[in-house]
Amino acid sequence: MCPITKSAKKALRQSLRKKTRNVLKMKKLKKLLKESHSLVSEKKTAEAKKLLPQVYKLLDKAAKTGLIKKNTASRKKARITKLINKS
């Protein structure tokens, strides 16, 4: 990609910055979700329940900033809560 105009160059810089930020946030979110899933599979529900507020916070922030959609965040929260309560 080779932007020509000055504004296109700036737009490219901005989009690259946003992309790296979004990738880091998604990695953090996925890591936390995987960790809570593994805790449930290891029958450590108490520790999984302690992680729940962090999961909720990250999902809500991701939905607020447009990283994921609102319904996706709600669905993930519902499923992880159901999984923890069931075990």
Summary of the structure (lengths in Angstrom):
residues: 87
radius of gyration: 17.3
end to end distance: 50.1
largest distance: 57.3
contacts: 212
relative contact order: 0.12
helix: 85%
strand: 0%
